[in-house]
Amino acid sequence: MAYSVILHISGDVPIFGEVEELPGPQDVLLTVSNPRSREGKDLHYIQTEVVQVIWPIDKINFIEVMPNEEDEQIIGFVRE
């Protein structure tokens, strides 16, 4: 199952993409598929035909994991 994530890279704009699995404490690299800006535009420093990029974990400040379709169907607390 792929996860949609937003990477916050040191000294750069946030990057939206997909990862096959979330990084563990032993990982030193993160492979991201379809890297793009939050607006869906190409990143100026990555060639347009590139489909995967590998970033070193030490360059990433933090990772936001976006909810998938299954998570969105969970009914939360509703006040009536």
N, CA and C atoms as a LAMMPS dump frame, in Angstrom:
ITEM: TIMESTEP
0
ITEM: NUMBER OF ATOMS
240
ITEM: BOX BOUNDS ff ff ff
-5.0000000000000000e+02 5.0000000000000000e+02
-5.0000000000000000e+02 5.0000000000000000e+02
-5.0000000000000000e+02 5.0000000000000000e+02
ITEM: ATOMS id mol type element x y z
1 1 1 N 0.837 -1.171 0
2 1 2 C 0 0 0
3 1 3 C 0.885 1.239 0
4 2 1 N 0.655 2.115 -0.926
5 2 2 C 1.435 3.344 -1.019
6 2 3 C 0.849 4.403 -0.092
7 3 1 N 1.732 5.208 0.484
8 3 2 C 1.333 6.31 1.347
9 3 3 C 1.609 7.617 0.63
10 4 1 N 0.668 8.54 0.674
11 4 2 C 0.905 9.888 0.168
12 4 3 C 1.523 10.687 1.303
13 5 1 N 2.644 11.34 1.006
14 5 2 C 3.366 12.064 2.041
15 5 3 C 3.768 13.455 1.554
16 6 1 N 4.018 14.328 2.516
17 6 2 C 4.625 15.627 2.245
18 6 3 C 5.95 15.641 2.982
19 7 1 N 7.043 15.775 2.227
20 7 2 C 8.381 15.827 2.817
21 7 3 C 8.766 17.28 3.049
22 8 1 N 9.27 17.554 4.213
23 8 2 C 9.781 18.881 4.52
24 8 3 C 11.308 18.771 4.537
25 9 1 N 11.907 19.175 3.419
26 9 2 C 13.346 19.083 3.21
27 9 3 C 14.017 20.325 3.788
28 10 1 N 15.173 20.155 4.422
29 10 2 C 15.923 21.284 4.982
30 10 3 C 16.236 22.308 3.905
31 11 1 N 15.8 23.557 4.111
32 11 2 C 16.125 24.642 3.201
33 11 3 C 15.43 24.603 1.869
34 12 1 N 14.3 23.881 1.753
35 12 2 C 13.607 23.771 0.471
36 12 3 C 12.099 23.792 0.713
37 13 1 N 11.343 23.901 -0.358
38 13 2 C 9.884 23.881 -0.262
39 13 3 C 9.413 22.454 0.014
40 14 1 N 8.242 22.282 0.631
41 14 2 C 7.71 20.928 0.86
42 14 3 C 7.471 20.197 -0.459
43 15 1 N 7.647 18.886 -0.429
44 15 2 C 7.529 18.041 -1.618
45 15 3 C 6.465 16.987 -1.37
46 16 1 N 5.521 16.894 -2.29
47 16 2 C 4.454 15.908 -2.216
48 16 3 C 4.851 14.695 -3.051
49 17 1 N 4.534 13.48 -2.579
50 17 2 C 4.857 12.274 -3.327
51 17 3 C 4.277 11.044 -2.651
52 18 1 N 4.632 9.888 -3.163
53 18 2 C 4.168 8.617 -2.608
54 18 3 C 5.367 7.753 -2.227
55 19 1 N 5.209 7.014 -1.133
56 19 2 C 6.218 6.043 -0.708
57 19 3 C 5.521 4.701 -0.504
58 20 1 N 6.233 3.61 -0.795
59 20 2 C 5.661 2.274 -0.633
60 20 3 C 5.506 1.9 0.834
61 21 1 N 6.479 2.296 1.65
62 21 2 C 6.376 2.046 3.085
63 21 3 C 7.042 3.192 3.827
64 22 1 N 6.572 3.416 5.037
65 22 2 C 7.117 4.507 5.841
66 22 3 C 8.501 4.123 6.359
67 23 1 N 9.395 5.097 6.49
68 23 2 C 10.754 4.775 6.949
69 23 3 C 10.772 4.33 8.406
70 24 1 N 11.679 3.419 8.691
71 24 2 C 11.878 2.938 10.049
72 24 3 C 13.094 3.605 10.668
73 25 1 N 13.38 3.317 11.923
74 25 2 C 14.52 3.946 12.602
75 25 3 C 15.873 3.555 12.016
76 26 1 N 15.964 2.434 11.312
77 26 2 C 17.229 1.976 10.741
78 26 3 C 17.466 2.52 9.332
79 27 1 N 16.462 3.132 8.702
80 27 2 C 16.572 3.601 7.322
81 27 3 C 17.425 4.87 7.229
82 28 1 N 18.197 4.956 6.147
83 28 2 C 19.013 6.143 5.89
84 28 3 C 18.61 6.834 4.587
85 29 1 N 17.784 6.162 3.777
86 29 2 C 17.308 6.717 2.512
87 29 3 C 15.795 6.556 2.422
88 30 1 N 15.158 7.456 1.663
89 30 2 C 13.724 7.381 1.428
90 30 3 C 13.481 7.525 -0.071
91 31 1 N 12.82 6.537 -0.678
92 31 2 C 12.504 6.569 -2.102
93 31 3 C 11.092 7.11 -2.275
94 32 1 N 10.979 8.198 -3.028
95 32 2 C 9.698 8.873 -3.246
96 32 3 C 9.327 8.766 -4.723
97 33 1 N 8.102 8.326 -4.987
98 33 2 C 7.592 8.247 -6.358
99 33 3 C 6.792 9.504 -6.678
100 34 1 N 6.852 9.924 -7.924
101 34 2 C 6.108 11.079 -8.425
102 34 3 C 6.312 12.34 -7.59
103 35 1 N 7.554 12.761 -7.356
104 35 2 C 7.771 13.978 -6.56
105 35 3 C 7.271 15.209 -7.302
106 36 1 N 6.593 16.093 -6.551
107 36 2 C 6.046 17.32 -7.128
108 36 3 C 5.805 18.322 -6.005
109 37 1 N 5.479 19.539 -6.377
110 37 2 C 5.16 20.54 -5.361
111 37 3 C 3.757 20.265 -4.827
112 38 1 N 3.369 20.948 -3.779
113 38 2 C 2.027 20.767 -3.218
114 38 3 C 0.936 21.083 -4.234
115 39 1 N 1.235 21.999 -5.137
116 39 2 C 0.268 22.405 -6.16
117 39 3 C 0.221 21.419 -7.329
118 40 1 N 1.071 20.398 -7.303
119 40 2 C 1.108 19.411 -8.369
120 40 3 C 2.04 19.767 -9.51
121 41 1 N 2.789 20.851 -9.364
122 41 2 C 3.707 21.278 -10.422
123 41 3 C 5.034 20.532 -10.31
124 42 1 N 5.768 20.483 -11.425
125 42 2 C 7.095 19.869 -11.432
126 42 3 C 8.053 20.686 -10.572
127 43 1 N 9.014 19.998 -9.981
128 43 2 C 10.061 20.669 -9.215
129 43 3 C 11.148 21.124 -10.178
130 44 1 N 11.611 22.367 -10.033
131 44 2 C 12.541 22.945 -11.01
132 44 3 C 13.893 22.237 -11.047
133 45 1 N 14.279 21.538 -10.001
134 45 2 C 15.584 20.891 -9.948
135 45 3 C 15.537 19.399 -10.27
136 46 1 N 14.353 18.89 -10.662
137 46 2 C 14.212 17.486 -11.053
138 46 3 C 13.718 17.438 -12.494
139 47 1 N 14.333 16.605 -13.313
140 47 2 C 13.93 16.457 -14.709
141 47 3 C 12.467 15.994 -14.799
142 48 1 N 11.78 16.42 -15.85
143 48 2 C 10.347 16.118 -15.972
144 48 3 C 10.048 14.634 -16.144
145 49 1 N 10.971 13.863 -16.695
146 49 2 C 10.706 12.432 -16.913
147 49 3 C 11.053 11.544 -15.712
148 50 1 N 11.556 12.113 -14.636
149 50 2 C 11.923 11.347 -13.438
150 50 3 C 10.655 10.907 -12.703
151 51 1 N 10.604 9.631 -12.3
152 51 2 C 9.439 9.11 -11.59
153 51 3 C 9.741 8.74 -10.137
154 52 1 N 11.023 8.563 -9.79
155 52 2 C 11.401 8.273 -8.407
156 52 3 C 12.664 9.041 -8.047
157 53 1 N 12.704 9.502 -6.796
158 53 2 C 13.876 10.197 -6.273
159 53 3 C 14.211 9.582 -4.918
160 54 1 N 15.5 9.455 -4.637
161 54 2 C 15.957 8.909 -3.36
162 54 3 C 16.585 10.037 -2.557
163 55 1 N 16.018 10.323 -1.363
164 55 2 C 16.537 11.373 -0.496
165 55 3 C 17.161 10.742 0.744
166 56 1 N 18.272 11.307 1.208
167 56 2 C 18.823 10.855 2.49
168 56 3 C 17.937 11.357 3.627
169 57 1 N 17.67 10.504 4.581
170 57 2 C 16.801 10.838 5.707
171 57 3 C 17.318 12.049 6.477
172 58 1 N 18.643 12.217 6.574
173 58 2 C 19.182 13.327 7.365
174 58 3 C 18.897 14.703 6.747
175 59 1 N 18.427 14.764 5.502
176 59 2 C 18.04 16.032 4.868
177 59 3 C 16.569 16.362 5.094
178 60 1 N 15.81 15.414 5.654
179 60 2 C 14.369 15.589 5.852
180 60 3 C 14.108 16.028 7.294
181 61 1 N 13.426 17.185 7.45
182 61 2 C 13.068 17.66 8.791
183 61 3 C 11.953 16.816 9.392
184 62 1 N 10.873 16.645 8.634
185 62 2 C 9.788 15.776 9.069
186 62 3 C 8.943 15.38 7.877
187 63 1 N 8.088 14.356 8.088
188 63 2 C 7.25 13.803 7.027
189 63 3 C 5.804 13.844 7.496
190 64 1 N 4.928 14.412 6.666
191 64 2 C 3.49 14.388 6.94
192 64 3 C 2.89 13.245 6.135
193 65 1 N 2.12 12.39 6.784
194 65 2 C 1.458 11.276 6.107
195 65 3 C 0 11.684 5.902
196 66 1 N -0.416 11.725 4.643
197 66 2 C -1.773 12.142 4.296
198 66 3 C -2.729 10.965 4.436
199 67 1 N -3.999 11.232 4.807
200 67 2 C -4.964 10.13 4.924
201 67 3 C -5.268 9.531 3.556
202 68 1 N -5.485 8.217 3.538
203 68 2 C -5.864 7.563 2.284
204 68 3 C -7.38 7.426 2.231
205 69 1 N -7.907 6.834 1.177
206 69 2 C -9.353 6.717 1.005
207 69 3 C -10.012 5.927 2.13
208 70 1 N -9.339 4.885 2.624
209 70 2 C -9.902 4.082 3.704
210 70 3 C -10.036 4.909 4.974
211 71 1 N -9.036 5.74 5.277
212 71 2 C -9.077 6.57 6.468
213 71 3 C -10.18 7.618 6.389
214 72 1 N -10.443 8.136 5.192
215 72 2 C -11.464 9.163 5.037
216 72 3 C -12.87 8.619 5.23
217 73 1 N -13.067 7.312 5.078
218 73 2 C -14.391 6.731 5.229
219 73 3 C -14.724 6.418 6.683
220 74 1 N -13.762 6.532 7.579
221 74 2 C -14.008 6.302 9.002
222 74 3 C -14.83 7.464 9.541
223 75 1 N -15.929 7.138 10.203
224 75 2 C -16.789 8.182 10.742
225 75 3 C -16.28 8.563 12.119
226 76 1 N -15.998 9.821 12.285
227 76 2 C -15.5 10.312 13.569
228 76 3 C -16.643 10.829 14.425
229 77 1 N -16.313 11.519 15.472
230 77 2 C -17.289 12.09 16.398
231 77 3 C -18.103 13.156 15.669
232 78 1 N -19.427 13.042 15.741
233 78 2 C -20.32 14.019 15.114
234 78 3 C -21.226 14.571 16.189
235 79 1 N -21.238 15.872 16.311
236 79 2 C -22.09 16.508 17.306
237 79 3 C -23.417 16.881 16.659
238 80 1 N -24.509 16.462 17.258
239 80 2 C -25.821 16.769 16.692
240 80 3 C -26.546 17.771 17.529
